[in-house]
Amino acid sequence: METVGLLLSGFATALTPQNLLFAFAGCFLGTAVGVLPGIGPALTVALLLPITFKVPAASAFILFAGVYYGAMYGGATTSILLNTPGESATVITALEGFQMAKRGRAGPALATAAVGSFVAGTIGTAALTFFAPVLVELALRLGPAEYFSLMVIAFVAVSAVLGSSPVRGLAMLFLGLVLGIVGVDLQTGQPRLTFGLIELLDGIEVTIVAVGLFAVAETLHLASRHRYGEDELLPLSGSLWLTREDFARSWKPWLRGTVIGFPLGAIPAGGAELPTFLSYSLERRLSRWPEEFGRGAIEGVAGPEAANNASAAGVLMPMLTLGLPTSVTAAIMLSAFQSYGIQPGPMLFQNQSELVWSMIASLYIGNAMLLVLNLPLIGLWVRVLRIPRPQFYGGILVFATIGAYGVANSVVDLAVMYAVGVFGMLMKRYDFPVAPVVIGMILGPLAEQSFRQAMTISQGDPTAFITRPVSATLLALALALVVAPPVLRALAASRRRA
Amino acid sequence: MRFRPRRDEVAFALLLLALAGLVVWQTVAIPVSPIYARVGPTAFPWIAATGLLLLSLVLLLQALRGGLPGVGRRQAPDWRSLGWVGAGLAANAALISTLGFVFAAVALFACTARGFGSRRPIRDALIGAVVGFAAFFGFARLLGVNIGAGVLEGLL
């Protein structure tokens, strides 16, 4: 049981007072940004990126991991009390959770969400602990061609499968790829897409784009719709303890949600939205009280909340073992690894074993901290939700300014962030997804590297991607992800007509 | 509904098309040494540029033929609110390199709050100053982010 030994040594690192403090700070911040609508873990990690110059890598990743898990917990609170999901992964939670709160059962809804998140997060982290080393063994056998094909799957999944329109998703993916190309080409030293500007030689900072797309775009978007009214915050009602009946109706959805969430998070078709949808419809079908769905069924909160936390653990799997981020937060964490000069991937478990295992250990610790932060301290987060909108968005823009101006004290960077923000506002207006831009930008350069390595090995023969069996299978899968949904829809439509 | 283009959507698709055009122009401008002729620095930019170009053409077509699928008619933006936030952002950029971060934060905070319907500018300015100082302290002192030194920041 080599894994157990490594995990224990990870705990030894994660349990030092300093790292416990980082874990707590991460969980606290994560819950706060999860609770606050409009800002999320991706923006927070992006703003915290400068910390990578100050503290050891292990501490930084313990902090980021806390933010990442914390946001999943906090998002539920907003969905239940405000009906405005704090995170896309908690959209489904709002369906039943808000109805429960309206009927004076906010307490049990929050409790089943928090306990379910804890159960699923812990089981998911355990699954990560024991499956990751297995996946590493497999990953070590992949060549650059296979890696490239794997990244193509991740690109396609993020842009064409999730979201409302494949065309818009893919357009944003290619835009992200373009942003990732800007700067000096690492292999030939030639400047690319820089328009002859010296400022662009180093490439475009991830922080500036992420903060522009998330903070500035969100604020502008909400300002543009300001006159169309605000949401109503429901009071905290009902006991925070689950009754025997609540518990009896919750524990199976928790476990089912976990089983759905983890694998769907782990395959490079990531995203936490899909598992929450699946869990919700499954619980609705299995429930003995299907008539309660839509009017506050506790299963409809328990299942999806477990599913989104389990998938959050699952997303870390391709991220740590393959260096393949499938969510925006994971992508920004990847760029944090890069700023330490570390490349996530199979070698991470060999070269940076202590770092990886202390991060995984901190996930167990963080889950326990978050259960405490989100049940007994729930009143604090309700107060955070009461921050008046005018001052809240003022504060967001001040922090966004630090994110962009802190990079190089340049007003040009600030202007770039504003431009990205205006563009992001238009993206929201016309329902273009944000995730493909960020993931394309961060993963694009790695995909290009694999692409060129594979082409060099094959001496410029592009058929290498389809003659190697594993690579060919992966590419076929990616193609199926794009082609299958519209074809199936057309078939279903023609059958209905016949 | 069909064949009636939505002007704003067409404009957005044209913006994307223009971006794709810029990328093509810059990709052509990358000099390629014959050593790298096969898998050189231009291969990937060409893929990205072509993808963006084709997809923005599809979007343009969709916008011209009755609108992007699934996107309903939009409410007119709240220009007054947007204007205040925009003014705040502009003031922020103008002040940050002259008077310093805290003054810029006060202006940005007060204007944004006004844009979101607050009617108490003096109170907002004070809160903005507190947020600005706290943020400066947190990021500049604890995280070591250099946000420049203005008139007030030296006092900390």
Contacts between the chains, C-beta under 8 A, distances in Angstrom:
chain1	res1	chain2	res2	distance
A	48	B	143	7.7
A	50	B	139	7.3
A	50	B	143	5.2
A	50	B	144	7.0
A	50	B	145	4.6
A	51	B	143	5.4
A	53	B	144	6.5
A	54	B	143	6.1
A	54	B	144	5.2
A	164	B	70	5.3
A	165	B	68	7.3
A	165	B	69	6.4
A	165	B	70	6.1
A	167	B	55	6.0
A	167	B	58	5.4
A	167	B	59	6.3
A	167	B	62	7.2
A	168	B	59	7.1
A	168	B	68	7.2
A	170	B	51	7.0
A	170	B	55	5.6
A	171	B	16	6.4
A	171	B	52	6.6
A	171	B	55	3.9
A	171	B	56	6.2
A	171	B	59	6.2
A	173	B	51	7.7
A	174	B	48	5.3
A	174	B	51	3.8
A	174	B	52	4.1
A	174	B	55	6.3
A	175	B	16	7.5
A	175	B	19	7.1
A	175	B	52	6.1
A	177	B	44	7.7
A	177	B	47	7.6
A	177	B	48	4.1
A	177	B	51	7.4
A	178	B	19	7.7
A	178	B	23	5.3
A	178	B	45	7.7
A	178	B	48	4.9
A	178	B	49	7.2
A	178	B	52	6.3
A	181	B	44	6.5
A	181	B	45	5.3
A	181	B	48	6.2
A	185	B	41	4.2
A	187	B	36	7.9
A	187	B	41	6.9
A	188	B	33	7.0
A	188	B	36	6.1
A	188	B	40	7.0
A	188	B	41	4.9
A	190	B	30	6.1
A	190	B	31	6.6
A	190	B	41	5.3
A	191	B	30	8.0
A	192	B	26	7.2
A	192	B	27	7.7
A	192	B	30	5.5
A	192	B	41	6.1
A	192	B	45	6.1
A	193	B	23	6.4
A	193	B	26	4.4
A	193	B	27	7.2
A	193	B	45	6.7
A	194	B	26	7.6
A	195	B	26	6.5
A	216	B	89	7.7
A	219	B	85	6.4
A	219	B	112	7.0
A	220	B	82	6.6
A	220	B	85	6.2
A	222	B	116	7.7
A	223	B	78	6.7
A	223	B	81	4.4
A	223	B	82	5.0
A	223	B	84	7.5
A	223	B	85	4.6
A	223	B	112	8.0
A	223	B	115	5.3
A	223	B	116	6.7
A	224	B	77	3.9
A	224	B	78	5.6
A	224	B	81	6.9
A	224	B	82	5.2
A	225	B	75	6.8
A	225	B	77	7.3
A	225	B	78	6.3
A	226	B	78	4.6
A	226	B	81	3.9
A	226	B	115	7.1
A	226	B	116	6.2
A	226	B	117	6.7
A	227	B	78	4.5
A	227	B	81	6.9
A	228	B	75	6.2
A	228	B	78	7.6
A	388	B	118	7.5
A	389	B	116	5.2
A	389	B	117	7.6
A	390	B	112	7.2
A	390	B	113	3.8
A	390	B	114	7.4
A	390	B	115	7.7
A	390	B	116	3.8
A	390	B	117	5.8
A	390	B	118	3.7
A	390	B	124	7.2
A	391	B	109	7.6
A	391	B	113	5.5
A	391	B	118	7.1
A	391	B	124	6.8
A	391	B	127	5.8
A	393	B	85	7.8
A	393	B	112	5.3
A	393	B	113	7.5
A	393	B	115	7.9
A	393	B	116	5.5
A	394	B	88	7.8
A	394	B	108	6.9
A	394	B	109	3.8
A	394	B	110	7.2
A	394	B	112	4.1
A	394	B	113	4.6
A	394	B	116	7.8
A	394	B	124	6.9
A	394	B	127	7.6
A	394	B	128	6.3
A	394	B	131	7.4
A	395	B	109	6.9
A	395	B	131	5.2
A	397	B	85	7.7
A	397	B	88	6.9
A	397	B	89	7.1
A	397	B	92	7.5
A	397	B	108	5.4
A	397	B	109	7.5
A	397	B	112	5.4
A	398	B	105	4.6
A	398	B	108	5.9
A	398	B	109	5.8
A	398	B	128	7.2
A	398	B	131	5.6
A	398	B	132	6.2
A	398	B	135	5.8
A	399	B	135	6.2
A	401	B	92	5.9
A	401	B	96	7.0
A	401	B	101	7.7
A	401	B	104	7.0
A	401	B	105	7.0
A	401	B	108	6.7
A	402	B	101	7.8
A	402	B	135	6.0
A	402	B	139	5.2
A	402	B	145	6.5
A	402	B	147	5.8
A	405	B	96	6.1
A	405	B	101	7.5
A	405	B	147	5.8
A	405	B	148	7.2
A	406	B	139	6.5
A	406	B	145	3.9
A	406	B	146	6.6
A	406	B	147	5.4
A	409	B	97	7.7
A	409	B	146	6.1
A	409	B	147	7.3
A	409	B	148	5.0
A	411	B	93	5.5
A	411	B	96	6.9
A	411	B	97	5.6
A	414	B	92	7.4
A	414	B	93	5.1
A	414	B	96	7.1
A	415	B	93	6.6
A	418	B	89	5.7
A	418	B	93	7.4
A	426	B	12	5.7
A	426	B	15	7.8
A	429	B	74	6.1
A	429	B	77	8.0
A	430	B	9	6.3
A	430	B	12	5.7
A	430	B	68	6.2
A	430	B	71	5.7
A	431	B	68	7.3
A	431	B	70	6.8
A	431	B	71	5.1
A	444	B	44	7.9
A	444	B	48	7.6
A	448	B	44	4.3
A	451	B	39	7.7
A	451	B	43	7.4
A	451	B	44	6.5
A	452	B	39	5.0
A	452	B	43	7.4
A	452	B	44	7.7
A	455	B	38	6.9
A	455	B	39	3.9
A	455	B	43	7.6
A	456	B	39	6.1
A	459	B	38	7.8
A	460	B	38	3.5
A	460	B	39	5.9
